[in-house]
């Protein structure tokens, strides 16, 4: 199962182009054996696409919802799996 959990938009200034662009970040809740998450980040020019996919993080849907809410509210796109595991530990 893959379900869109939330979307945010960030305005970023690009110095070499001397203008700002919008970045779209989508947060998905995943369910396979355990709950996980996927985060997709792209800008409006489609120049750069980043994807973080972490499966089977926790058995608790409440814990993954907690993590996703923090990431969305603070506009975070973690690059390391340890950050997610620390947030799950913080919840429990």
C-alpha positions as CSV (number, residue, x, y, z in Angstrom):
1,X,0.0,0.0,0.0
2,X,1.2,3.5,-0.8
3,X,-0.9,6.5,0.3
4,X,-0.2,10.2,-0.1
5,X,0.1,11.6,3.4
6,X,0.9,15.2,2.7
7,X,2.4,17.7,0.3
8,X,4.4,20.9,0.9
9,X,5.9,23.6,-1.3
10,X,9.1,25.4,-0.6
11,X,10.4,28.5,-2.3
12,X,14.1,28.4,-2.9
13,X,16.4,31.1,-4.2
14,X,18.8,30.0,-6.9
15,X,21.8,32.3,-6.9
16,X,23.4,31.3,-10.2
17,X,20.0,31.9,-12.0
18,X,19.1,34.9,-9.8
19,X,15.6,33.8,-9.3
20,X,13.5,31.7,-7.0
21,X,11.8,28.4,-7.8
22,X,9.3,26.2,-6.1
23,X,10.1,22.8,-4.8
24,X,7.3,20.3,-4.3
25,X,7.7,17.6,-1.6
26,X,5.3,14.7,-1.3
27,X,5.2,12.5,1.8
28,X,3.8,9.0,1.4
29,X,2.9,6.4,4.0
30,X,3.8,2.8,3.0
31,X,2.6,-0.5,4.3
32,X,4.2,-3.8,3.4
33,X,5.1,-6.0,6.3
34,X,5.5,-3.0,8.5
35,X,4.9,0.8,8.0
36,X,7.4,2.9,6.1
37,X,7.5,6.1,4.2
38,X,8.6,7.6,0.9
39,X,9.4,11.2,0.3
40,X,9.7,12.7,-3.2
41,X,11.1,16.1,-3.9
42,X,11.2,17.8,-7.3
43,X,11.3,21.4,-8.4
44,X,9.1,23.1,-10.9
45,X,11.8,22.9,-13.6
46,X,12.1,19.1,-13.2
47,X,15.8,19.6,-13.0
48,X,16.3,17.7,-9.8
49,X,14.4,14.8,-8.4
50,X,15.2,13.3,-5.0
51,X,13.5,10.2,-3.5
52,X,13.8,8.7,0.0
53,X,12.1,5.3,0.4
54,X,12.3,3.6,3.8
55,X,10.3,0.4,4.1
56,X,9.5,-1.6,7.2
57,X,10.4,1.0,9.8
58,X,7.8,0.2,12.5
59,X,4.8,-2.0,13.3
60,X,2.9,1.1,14.6
61,X,0.8,3.2,12.3
62,X,0.6,5.8,15.0
63,X,4.4,6.0,15.1
64,X,4.7,6.5,11.4
65,X,2.0,9.1,11.4
66,X,3.9,10.9,14.2
67,X,7.1,10.9,12.1
68,X,5.3,12.1,8.9
69,X,3.6,14.9,10.8
70,X,7.0,16.1,12.2
71,X,8.6,16.0,8.7
72,X,5.7,17.8,7.1
73,X,5.4,20.5,9.8
74,X,9.1,21.2,9.9
75,X,9.5,20.9,6.1
76,X,12.2,18.2,6.4
77,X,13.4,15.8,3.8
78,X,15.8,13.5,5.6
79,X,18.7,12.1,3.7
80,X,19.6,9.5,6.3
81,X,17.6,6.6,7.6
82,X,18.9,7.2,11.2
83,X,16.9,10.4,11.4
84,X,13.7,8.5,10.8
85,X,14.6,5.7,13.3
86,X,15.4,8.3,15.9
87,X,12.0,9.9,15.5
88,X,10.3,6.6,15.8
89,X,12.2,5.9,19.1
90,X,11.2,9.4,20.3
91,X,7.6,8.5,19.8
92,X,7.8,5.2,21.8
